[in-house]
Amino acid sequence: MEFNTTRAINDNYSLLVSAAEVDVRALAGQLTSMGFECKRCGECCRSHQADNSVIVFPDEVFRIMDANDLGWYDVCKPSAPQFIDTIHTLHSFEWELKRHSNGSCTFIHDDNVCRIYFWRPWICRTYPFYLHFENSPSPLLNVSECEGVGSGVLCEEDAGNLALLLKERLISEIREEIHVLEHLDGLETWELFNSSIHGNIAQFRIAVHDSRGCS
């Protein structure tokens, strides 16, 4: 089926309604029964984690910038390009926290203390948990690989706070996608980008799409 921007926006508004109906108390109960304790191992920030990329939205980037006197590209970089258009411009969606050449986050110190902990993005705040629609009218709780899952006890207050963060994160993600789609033009004519076919991405221009439009 050909991609239709209007249909995608409407679908996301439907998801937004479902996200707003998430029962925080029930979600907190799931988290409590599962158990979790952060081991402060820093594995989620390191290059040897399967995928330690952290998507950040413009408001998150600006918050980190303002609090730490940093520039935009000190904080983030374009996410991996997904499409290429007829004039050989690559198109990616959103930004990623900047990483060292070895793949580790630039904001993690050797002692595993996060330099931007108080301003960290949604993904970091709720890791290893996230809510996701999986062929279901309601979002389901998902868990990334983490040795802290199943260990320790989440008290009622902590579980409730985490459940609320998960709900707020999901709502924020859906709203961001709606704004991206509202500013999006031309996707129907783009092709999927494959670096093994098209070569080194350094030779291309990259357009990044976020809720502000196209950069």
C-alpha positions in Angstrom: 0.0 0.0 0.0 1.4 3.4 -1.0 2.3 5.7 2.0 -0.3 8.3 2.6 0.7 11.2 5.0 -2.9 12.1 5.9 -3.8 8.6 6.8 -0.6 8.2 8.9 -1.4 11.4 10.8 -5.0 10.2 11.5 -3.6 6.8 12.6 -1.3 8.5 15.1 -4.1 10.6 16.5 -5.9 7.4 17.2 -2.8 6.0 18.9 -2.7 9.3 21.0 -6.2 8.6 22.3 -5.1 5.1 23.3 -1.9 6.4 24.9 -3.9 8.9 27.0 -6.0 6.0 28.4 -3.1 4.1 29.8 -3.8 3.1 33.3 -0.8 4.3 35.3 -1.7 2.3 38.4 -2.1 -0.9 36.4 1.2 -0.2 34.6 2.9 0.4 38.0 1.6 -2.9 39.2 3.3 -4.6 36.2 6.6 -2.9 37.0 6.4 -3.9 40.6 5.7 -7.5 39.9 8.6 -7.6 37.4 11.1 -5.9 39.7 14.0 -3.7 38.7 17.2 -2.2 40.2 19.7 -0.2 38.2 23.1 -1.7 38.6 24.9 1.5 37.5 27.0 -0.6 35.1 26.8 1.8 32.2 26.2 -1.0 29.8 23.2 0.8 28.1 25.6 3.7 27.3 28.5 1.7 26.0 29.4 0.6 22.5 29.2 -3.1 23.3 25.5 -2.8 24.0 23.5 -4.2 20.9 22.1 -0.8 20.1 22.9 2.1 22.4 21.6 4.8 20.0 19.3 7.3 21.9 16.8 9.2 19.8 16.3 12.8 21.0 13.6 15.3 20.1 14.3 19.0 19.6 12.9 20.1 23.0 15.2 17.5 24.7 18.2 18.8 22.7 17.5 22.4 23.6 17.1 21.5 27.3 20.5 19.8 27.4 22.1 22.7 25.4 20.7 25.4 27.7 21.6 23.6 30.9 25.2 22.7 29.9 26.2 25.6 27.6 26.5 23.4 24.6 25.9 23.8 20.9 23.4 21.7 18.9 26.1 19.4 17.4 27.8 19.0 20.8 24.6 17.2 21.9 23.4 15.3 18.9 23.9 14.1 15.3 21.5 13.0 12.6 20.0 9.6 13.0 20.8 7.0 10.4 19.3 7.9 7.0 16.4 5.9 5.8 15.5 7.3 2.4 17.1 8.8 -0.6 15.4 11.1 -3.1 15.7 11.7 -6.8 18.4 14.5 -6.3 20.5 12.2 -4.1 19.6 13.8 -0.8 19.4 11.4 2.2 16.5 11.7 4.6 16.6 10.8 8.3 14.1 11.3 11.1 15.0 12.9 14.4 18.4 13.1 16.1 20.6 10.8 18.2 22.7 11.7 21.2 26.3 12.2 20.1 28.6 9.2 20.5 32.4 8.7 20.4 34.0 7.0 17.4 33.9 3.8 19.5 30.1 4.0 19.8 29.9 5.0 23.5 27.8 8.0 24.5 29.8 11.1 24.9 28.1 12.0 28.1 29.1 8.9 30.1 32.2 9.2 32.3 34.6 6.4 33.0 33.0 5.9 36.5 29.6 5.5 34.7 28.2 8.8 36.0 26.1 10.6 33.4 27.2 14.1 32.7 23.6 15.2 31.7 21.7 13.0 34.2 19.3 15.6 35.3 18.5 16.6 31.7 18.7 13.1 30.1 16.2 12.2 27.4 13.0 10.1 27.7 14.7 6.9 26.6 17.4 7.2 29.3 14.8 8.1 32.0 12.7 5.0 31.3 15.3 2.5 30.2 15.0 -0.5 30.0 11.2 -0.2 29.8 9.1 1.3 27.0 5.5 1.2 25.8 4.8 0.1 22.2 1.8 -0.8 20.0 2.3 -4.3 18.8 -0.7 -5.2 16.6 -2.8 -4.2 19.6 -5.2 -1.3 20.2 -3.5 -0.6 23.5 0.2 -0.1 24.1 2.1 -3.0 25.7 5.0 -2.9 28.2 8.3 -3.9 26.5 11.6 -4.5 28.2 15.1 -4.1 26.7 17.9 -6.4 27.7 19.3 -5.2 31.1 20.7 -7.2 34.0 18.8 -5.0 36.4 15.4 -6.4 35.3 14.1 -8.9 37.8 16.4 -7.9 40.5 15.6 -5.6 43.4 12.2 -4.3 44.4 10.4 -1.3 43.0 8.5 0.4 45.8 5.0 1.7 45.0 6.2 5.3 44.7 9.1 4.5 42.3 6.9 2.2 40.2 4.2 4.9 40.0 6.7 7.5 39.0 8.2 5.3 36.3 4.8 4.3 35.0 3.8 8.0 34.6 7.1 8.7 32.8 6.4 5.8 30.4 3.0 7.1 29.6 4.3 10.7 29.1 7.1 9.4 26.9 4.7 7.5 24.7 2.4 10.5 24.3 5.5 12.7 23.5 6.7 10.2 20.9 3.3 10.1 19.1 2.9 13.9 19.2 6.4 14.3 17.8 5.6 11.9 14.9 2.4 13.8 14.1 4.4 17.0 13.9 7.0 15.4 11.7 4.3 14.1 9.3 2.6 17.4 9.2 5.8 19.0 8.0 6.7 16.1 5.7 6.6 16.5 1.9 7.7 14.1 -0.8 8.1 10.8 1.1 5.9 9.1 -1.4 8.6 9.6 -4.1 11.6 8.5 -2.0 13.4 5.2 -2.1 14.7 3.2 0.8 18.4 3.9 1.4 20.9 1.1 1.5 24.5 2.1 2.1 25.8 -1.1 0.6 24.2 -0.1 -2.7 24.7 3.7 -2.6 28.1 3.8 -1.0 29.6 6.1 1.7 27.0 8.5 3.1 29.6 11.2 3.4 29.2 12.0 -0.3 25.5 12.9 0.2 23.6 15.8 1.7 21.5 14.8 4.6 18.1 16.3 5.4 16.8 15.7 9.0 13.1 15.8 9.7 11.8 16.6 13.1 8.9 18.5 14.7 10.4 21.8 13.6 10.4 20.8 9.9 13.4 19.9 7.8 17.0 20.8 8.6 
